Amino acid sequence: MEIHKTFLVQLKQISFSFFLIMFFAGGNFLWAEGSRDLYPSGKEGRRAYLRSHTSTNANWPFANHGVHFVYAKPGEILSLATSAQNTGGNSRIRLYDPEGNLVVNNNTLGRIPNRTAELAGPLLYGEAANGNKYQGIYYSVVLEGIYRVEMVARGTSDPSASYNADANWTEANDAGIRAWDISVINTANTGFETGRVYTNVLNLTTGTNSPNSTGFYGIFYVLTKDGYTYRVNNNGNNGMYFTFMVNNNGFLDTSTGNPIYKSLNTTTLPNGSVHNPNYADTSKQITHKIFYTLPNPNLPSASIGAVPEGSTWLKNTVTEASVMNLSIKGVDGTEGQMGTKGGYIRFSTNTQGNYKITIASSNSPSLFEPRILSGVVTLGENEIFWDGFDGNGQQIPEGNFPILVSVQLSGAEVHFPFFDMEYNRFGTIVELLNHQNLTEVISDIIYWDDRNISSTSNGSSPSPINNSHLPPANSVGISSNLNGHIWGVNGSGTSGLFGDNRSIDTWTFIMGENTEVQSTLEVKIADLMISSLTANTSEIGLGEPFTVEVKVMNQGPSDADGSLFQLFLPIGIEGIGFQFDGNSCGMESSGLVYNPMTNAYEAYLNLPSGCEIIYTIHLIVYQPLEINSLEITSTILRPKDFTDPDATNPDIHIPPTNPFFECENNGLGGICNNIRELNLLYNQQTYCVENTKVGDFKWELDSNPEDMPMKEEFLIERNILGYKLDIYKLNHSLQVLINDLAIFSTDIQFDVQNQNIQFQDGDRYGFEVPAIGELIGSENKPILQIIISNNGMLTLNGAKISEGELYPLVFTNQINVPNWVDGLNSLVIQQNQMSNLLIDGTINKLSTIICPCVKPGKQGTPTHFTDIGILTKRQSDTLWPKNVPNGYLVMDSSHKGFVLNHLTTEQRDLLNPIEGMLIYNTDLGCVQLYRGNTPTVNTTRIGWNCIERSCNE
């Protein structure tokens, strides 16, 4: 069998060499690129002719009007002809120049009247009648590039007549075109340029007569994008109605766009199952070009043209495919590490093509069955997803072990998808030609995998049924001269055969050099948990410090370095200190810090398997809360390329950034041990916030004479509750700096054109609410309020009308955390615009005080009215003082004050006081009340006491 195989290949090489010698020697004297090349004189078999119509079906899923393309240069002349021209109906030829302009639209000239004329070919331009030659439609080329030819048939019905390849025909009123020709006449008008005409898809028919006993023997030449040339002999196949096309991937996985290397048991294909050859190529999907003769060796590598997207490749120099920079990383980007979500094989290539990746264990014995991946690569950088399963469909085990990854690229990959091809009795012969010497055939190997195709009793099925280069067959291929994917032998009729209503793929390629990398792979699995979250109290109040203890544990089996710990706090609570206890096992890779964007304390932890660490965090309520209870939440998040059994989302494109998302999407109902909540009661009556004015800032200028920012600086101490800026007037913009650090990454801009702040509900200044410069506030009703807390949390509120209610604002750029220091800090309010400067506001220190209680006045009917009054202003009420209830003496003045007796402490102590006596103590600077020795309220405050605000029940 090997000797016989060699003899056949050598014999074809000899005959093909003779043809090439004649081809190149004849050069310009050959003509006619089209049906004449398929059916030279004496050709056996049936004539497969064009079906030219745009309606699609299972036989012709990529229908068109006989579209062909021709590359031409200025000074050359195109000759166009079909058998349908000037026969009536819809027949015509259209020609589009490289810029897409319609330059020919003719329905009378350019007819091939019969078989004799087809063999004779077209006349040169202006040539006198010469034997049986026919006159074409002639177009003088002006623009260099690719021209598009559309050949329209007489009618629209599907053609069914059968003709022998070497016989005459009858042009019927249907969608068939029996003969066609596109020729390029050289600039001297003495001959023809060959190898310039190609198509992306041929919609063909051999008619329906006796398909089991004869067929189509036409030969095409296929040019691949990477510069290789194939000779393809249809060798008697017969699909009656069929499509001939060649691409680089065959049938596709609709989710990835990768080749599946299998035939399909249907011709009804979902979108994305095969690349449409009428469309432009993509970075992964390539339609190879079908020529009637050997492609012209002088074709450029690319050209503009009337093609999809305006340009396409032509004849590229063959480049040996190579692989560089091979590595492996997890789906989240960690080199040499992944979780159970898998990872990527990364490499760069010098060409577009297909790949075969083998992932194997380097251990002895092997830890897992080798896994093979295949698909499409693009020129440059590539990342191929590996789901983390081995060749037996088992998850790669947890651990750290050596791994061997090899990548092999295929060049010259071609696929021949046949749709509804009933008979392929002698097999399709596919021969790769030596790109350095096109007289040589260097390979005739082909592959297929028909396991998806249902068996049939009408005619033969392919043998073997699986001849794929992929597992489990791992075939080295079969000579297409010996077995070109044969089926339908001894079949009969037009239905029930192996290829009937099936989509059958045959492919081949040449393999490039195998590139390997020996590496170490870490598969990380760690069950992280918040094992405990407790507080030293169950109830808190404003200004009251309290302590929270959090325990974090890694239950393994892998060590988990870089796990994100977070303690989320309600608004109004901040930290005042913490302690970390690594328990002699864990450590902080990044220490605990406050993140104002999440309102959480965060740290990155290195947690060995079995380790539990403890955080003790001291907190305080720094602003009043309008709630009765609050929740503190602690979380632990897996590092990148780790699997946490109950806190890993399944999407390979979403890395771990949010512990709540990971838990909610864990596939276990959203329950995980990575999150724990602590609920505390809140006593709203304990403390209140008091504003203590620090100072004012105010200016109003048409322009800045110093050409410098206008600013006001305040020196302030670090304060637990922070500071509040109340702004009553403002124009354009604002910036706040603390210790020279701009709190806002860019100035707050209120102008419509550059606005970077808006209300939380979406309202904007100058749109849904008035411009900031149109608003005016007052002391208790600012138009803008900025609260800067001790821990860096920023609260922004704004009014929508003058002296209106405040609503939350959102700054759309970054907010920087202030760098407070112990002692004095510099706080600067600043406007950076050079004109129309306006601001008016105050800065207030926030502090806590005991909340006073205000009891309502006593209700009821007065028991008596006041009889005595002392008045220093004009009496306006004749009933005064008798209209003042329950009084003994009423004093009223519009320009005098009431002055208590001023005594020193020494003078006071000489008095014989009685309960209720009042004085002003000049030593203490306060009003004092004598309460006696047995007061019933605040019993510790006996004798003389300065009057303080309190709640005297």
DOKEPA-546656 format. One record per residue (C-alpha): y negated, x negated, z negated; residue in one letter. Coordinates in steps of 0.2 Angstrom, whole numbers, plus 5000, padded with zeros to 4 digits. Layout:
<sites>
YXZA...
</sites>
This chain:
<sites>
500050005000M498849864996E499249775013I498949945022H497349975013K496649805018T497149825036F496249995037L494649925029V494649765040Q494949875056L493449975052K492449825049Q492849755066I492449915075S490849945065F490349765069S490549795087F489449955086F488049865076L488049725090I487849855103M486549945092F485449805089F485649735107A485249905114G483749915102G482350025110N483450095124F484450205112L483650375108W483850545100A484050555081E484850715077G486350815083S486750685097R487150555084D488350675076L489150725092Y489250575104P490250605120S492150645116G491850685098K493250775090E493150925078G491951065076R490051065078R489151085062A487451155066Y485851195056L485651355047R483751365047S483051495035H482251505018T483451635010S484651554997T486451594992N487951504985A488251415001N486451365004W485651354987P484251234994F483851325010A482351275022N481851285040H482851135045G481651015037V481650835042H480550685040F480050545052V479050385048Y477850335062A476450215066K474850235076P475150215094G476950285094E477350455101I478450585093L479650685103S480350845096L481550975102A482851105097T484151215106S483151365100A481451325108Q480851455121N482351575118T481251705110G481251775092G480451665078N480951495086S479651365085R479351185079I478051135066R477450955063L476350905048Y475450735047D475550625032P474050705025E474950875026G473950945040N474851055053L474650965069V476051045080V476551235080N477451265096N478651395102N478851355120T479151175124L480451055118G482051145122R483851065123I484651185135P486451125134N487750995129R487350885145T485550875140A485950845122E486950685127L485550635140A484250635127G482350665129P481150595142L479850465138L478150535137Y477550565155G479250515162E479650605178A481250705179A482750595176N484450665177G484950785163N483550725151K482450855143Y480650865140Q480150865121G478550915112I477550755112Y476350705098Y475350545098S475350465081V473650435073V474050415055L475450295048E476550375036G477950505035I477850665045Y478650825041R479650925054V480151105052E481351185065M481351375065V482751475072A482651625083R483351745070G483751765051T485551825051S486851695045D487651615061P489551635062S490051565079A491151415080S490951275094Y491851115097N490850965094A490950905112D490751075120A489251175126N488551315115W487651485116T486051495107E486151665098A484851775090N485251715072D484751575060A485751445068G485051295078I486451215088R485651055094A484050965088W483150795091D481750695083I481350535092S480050405090V479450325106I478750145105N476950105107T477350035125A478150205130N479650105136T481050155123G481350225106F481250165088E482850205079T483250235060G481550315057R482150495054V482950565038Y483250725029T483550765010N484750905013V485650985028L486151165027N487551175040L488851295047T490451265057T490651455060G492151545053T493451525067N495051425062S494351325047P496051265041N496451175058S494851085062T493251035054G491750925054F491850735058Y490050695058G489450525051I487850505041F487050345034Y486350365016V484950255010L484850244991T483250214981K483850044975D484049984993G485950014997Y486650095012T488250205013Y489150265029R489850435025V491150515037N491450695033N493150665041N493650845046G493050945031N492651125033N491651235022G491151355036M489451385027Y489051225017F487651105011T487650915013F486550825001M486650664991V485850624974N486050494960N486750614947N487750754954G487850904942F486850894926L486850934908D485451064907T484851004890S484750814894T484650804913G486050674912N487550684924P489150764918I490250674930Y491250834933K491550974946S491051154941L492151314942N490751414950T489351404963T488151514952T487351374943L486051394929P484351314932N484351124929G486151104934S485751004949V484150924956H483451024970N483350904985P481751004992N480850944976Y480050774973A481050644964D480850624945T481050474933S482850524931K483350624947Q483350554964I483850624980T484450494992H483950495010K485150545024I484950455041F485850495058Y485850305061T485650145051L483950145043P482750045052N482649875044P480749875046N480450025036L479149995021P479750015003S478650165001A477450275011S476250425010I476750575019G476950765020A478250755007V478350824989P476950744979E476250654994G477250494994S479050434993T480050274993W480950215009L481850045011K481749944995N482449774993T484049774983V483849724965T485349674955E485249794939A485049694923S484849744905V483649664892M483149674874N484749774869L484649844851S485049994840I483950094829K484050264819G483250424825V481850394813D481550214820G482450104808T483149954816E485049934813G485150084802Q485450274804M486050424794G487250554801T485950614813K486250464824G485150344833G484650264849Y485250124859I483750034866R483549924881F482449884896S483049874914T482249814930N482849964940T483150154939Q485050204939G486450254928N487250174913Y488850164903K488650114885I490150074874T489950074855I491449994846A491849924829S492049734827S493149754812N494949714812S495749844811P494349944819S493450064808L493250194822F493750234840E492550164853P491250284859R490650294878I488950364883L488450384901S486850454909G485250404918V484050254914V482250234921T481350074926L480749994910G481050044892E482450164888N483150244872E484850334874I485350444860F486950424851W487450564839D488350454827G490150514831F491550404838D492650424852G493750544843N492350654838G492250594820Q490750544810Q490450354809I490850314790P489550264777E489350084775G488749914782N489849844796F489849744812P489649834828I489749784846L488649874859V488849844877S487849914892V488249914910Q487149984923L487750054939S486850024956G486950114972A487550274963E487850414975V488550594972H489050714985F488950894978P489951014989F489551194987F490951314992D491851185003M493551265007E494351125016Y494350935014N496050905021R495850725025F494650675012G492850615014T492650425018I491250345008V490950165012E489650045004L488949925017L488449745012N486549745011H486549565017Q487649605032N487749785037L489349745048T490349735032E491049865021V491149805003I491849954994S492650124999D493050174981I492650344975I492850454959Y492950634954W493450744939D494050924944D494750974927R493551124926N494151194942I495451334941S497151304950S497551384966T499151434976S498251434993N498251254999G498351094989S497251034974S496550854972P497850724966S497450654953P496450804946I495450674935N494950514944N493350484933S492850314927H492550394910L493750424896P495150484896P495550434914A494550274914N494950254932S494550104943V494250224957G495250264973I494950204991S494150345001S495050285016N496750325007L496250474997N494450535000G494650674987H495750784997I496050974994W496551125005G498051045014V499151185020N497951315016G497451465026S496051585028G494351585021T494551625002S495651574987G495651384991L495351254978F493551224984G493151414987D491651464977N491651304967R490451154965S491350994968I490650824965D491250654972T490350504967W490350314968T489350164962F489449974959I489349914942M488149784936G488449644924E488949694906N487749654893T488349654875E487549634858V488449594841Q487449674827S487649754810T487549944808L487150024791E487550204789V486550274774K487050424764I486250454747A486150614736D484450604728L483950724715M482650764702I483750774687S482450824674S480650884673L479950924656T478250934646A477850904628N477051074627T477351254634S475451294634E473951204640I472051234641G470451164648L470150984642G471850974633E472850824638P474750844639F476250744645T477550774658V479250674660E480150664676V481950594679K482450544696V484250494701M485250424716N486950494716Q487450384730G488550324738P487150214747S485750124739D484050214744A482650094746D480950174750G481250354743S479650454741L479350524724F477950654722Q477250754708L476250904715F474850964703L473951124704P472051114708I471151074691G472450954684I472350764685E473150614678G472450504665I473950384664G475750354666F477250244662Q478750194673F480450154666D481650084679G483050094667N483649914672S484049974689C482650054699G480949994704M479350044712E479149974730S477450054730S476650104713G476150284708L474450334715V473550494718Y473450564735N472050684737P472650754753M474250824745T473550844727N475050744721A475450584713Y476650484724E477650324723A479050244734Y480650204724L482050084726N483550174719L485250094719P486750204719S487050284702G485250234695C484050354686E482250314683I480950394671I479150434674Y478050484659T476450554666I474850604656H473850744663L472350844658I471551014664V469850964670Y469151124677Q469451304672P470851404680L470851584683E472751604680I473851634665N475251514671S475451364682L476751264691E477051084692I478351024705T479250864707S480150804723T481150654730I481250634748L482550534758R481950374767P482050364786K483750354794D484650414778F485650574776T485450664760D486850794759P485750934754D484050884760A484150834778T483450934793N484550934808P483150904821D483350724827I481450724832H480850764815I480850624803P480750644784P478950684779T479150844769N480450874755P480151064756F480551064775F482050954773E482751064759C482351234768E483151174784N484751084776N485951214783G486451264765L485351404763G483851304757G484551254740I484451074735C484250964720N482850864727N481550984720I481151044703R479751154696E479051164678L478051314673N476751304659L475651444651L473751424653Y472551474639N470951524648Q469951544632Q470051364625T468651274634Y467351294647C466451184659V464651134656E463451064669N462350934663T460950884675K460850704680V459450714692G458650784708D458650724726F457350794738K456450744754W455750824769E455150714784L454950744802D455450564805S455950414795N454550284796P455650144790E457050174803D458250174789M459350304781P458550414768M459450404752K459350434733E460450324721E461050374704F461950264692L463250364683I464750334671E466550374676R466850554669N468550644667I467950804675L466850714688G465150764696Y464550914705K463150914719L462251074721D461151074737I459851214741Y459151154757K459851044771L459651004789N460950924801H462050804791S462450724775L463450574768Q463950534750V464350354744L465150294728I465050114725N464650084743D466150184750L465750324761A466750474754I466750554772F467450444785S466050504796T464450594791D464650784788I463950854804Q463251034804F462551044821D463451144834V463751004846Q464550874833N465150994820Q466550924809N466551054795I466951234795Q467451374783F469251384778Q469351554786D468751484803G466951534802D465751394809R463951354806Y462851414820G464251534827F464951664815E463651614801V461851544802P461551364805A461451264789I459551234791G459251424791E460051444774L459051424757I459851424740G459251424722S459751344706E461251444702N461651494720K461651334731P462051334750I463251184748L464251124734Q465250964733I466350924717I467050754716I468350734702S468850584692N470450564702N469550574719G469950754723M468550834733L468151014733T466851084746L466151254746N464751334756G463751494757A463651604773K461951684768I460551624758S460951634739E462551704744G464351684737E465251514740L466751504751Y467951354753P467451224767L468651114777V468050934783F469050904799T468950714798N469650594784Q469050594766I469150434757N469650414739V468150354728P468350184720N467750234702W467550094690V467450094671D465550084666G464150124678L464550184696N463350194710S463250374718L462150384734V461650544743I461050494761Q460550564777Q460750444792N459750544806Q458050474811M457150644812S457050814804N457650754787L457850884774L458750894758I458450974741D459750974727G460350914710T461850814703I462650874688N463950794676K465450904672L466050914654S467051034643T466451134628I467151264617I466951424626C465651534616P466051714613C464751844616V465052004606K464252164613P462852244603G463252374591K463352554598Q462752714590G461252804583T459952694574P459752734555T457852694555H456452624566F455252474562T453652524553D452652354553I452152254568G451052094570I450352084588L449251954596T449152034614K448452204620R449452344615Q450252434630S451452554621D450652674608T452352704600L452552514596W453252454584P454052624579K455152624595N456052464589V457652524580P458352454564N456952324561G455752284546Y454452174554L454152154573V453052004580M452451994598D451351874607S450951824625S450251654620H450851604603K452451534596G453351574580F453451414570V454751394555L454251294540N454451114544H455351014530L456150844528T457850844520T457150784504E455850924503Q457251054508R458350994493D456951034481L457051214486L457951354477N458851424492P459551594495I460851644508E459951674525G458551554522M457951464538L456951304540I456651174554Y457351004547N456150864554T457350724549D458850804559L457750894572G458651054571C458551234564V459551244548Q460251394539L460751404521Y462551494520R462851484502G464451414494N465651554499T465351604517P466651714525T466551644542V466851454546N467151434527T466951244528T465151254533R464351284516I462551254511G461351194524W461951174542N461151154558C461351314569I462651284583E463351404596R465051474590S466051634589C465851714573N467051854572E
</sites>
